[in-house]
């Protein structure tokens, strides 16, 4: 893959799947800008990447606030005069039963997992339309296909991600903007480390490919979908889950 000088924005780029995706695009010559939630985590990931020989920029707009996101994206466009790829990867999960989930918990997860995606997409679309070219990739989840036994806000938000992906693929196709999502299975990141072993181990044992997914597995799917090899692919939710069925 060669993304020479293409400008790639990756949200939730400070750790886990997002950080590995940042590495993958930098290694394929892209100009990567990562978004994180806090100044400290953005600064420390930029530092880690710098020690690895990978140079990136970072910002920490409140993704749930359109004005803040729009300001940062306008700044990025002002500097490079193009924005080629947007990867919406920031997300939070939930696992409590419905009685222990407040309305505020529910709207919070919808805000971070769905509204944030709407905001970044709304901000880049005018530039991508002007370029008559763009790629938007979203992180969904296998729970967007199978649901989840507890923590309903999480699968609900990921079903919404799929709806947003498929609908915007139709809306933006006339402008040569492709919109796809990757639906990861169980991937070895902090999000999964937070789950109790008695919950996660039986799930891993059931994965047909016989192993937990690595962040690199998802980064590779993003590389493919962002590349010209996927130039006729839009509106797709690509499962990358070792054939997990939840
Ligand atoms: P992670 O917890 O390691 O990373 C989450 C990222 O999202 C971090 O970079 C964090 O800064 C960012 N983020 C969280 N809240 C934010 C906020 N309020 N504002 C801005 N950024 C925020 O998790 P991960 O496993 O790397 O998850 C990345 C994506 O993959 C998420 O969308 C998640 O739903 C999805 N996913 C993960 C798995 C898995 O098994 N790990 C499976 C399916 C889908």
Boltz pocket constraint, residues with backbone or C-beta under 6 A from the ligand:
constraints:
  - pocket:
      binder: B
      contacts: [[A, 11], [A, 12], [A, 13], [A, 14], [A, 15], [A, 16], [A, 17], [A, 18], [A, 35], [A, 36], [A, 37], [A, 38], [A, 61], [A, 63], [A, 88], [A, 89], [A, 90], [A, 91], [A, 92], [A, 93], [A, 112], [A, 139], [A, 140], [A, 141], [A, 142], [A, 183], [A, 184], [A, 185], [A, 186], [A, 187], [A, 188], [A, 189], [A, 190], [A, 191], [A, 192]]
      max_distance: 6.0
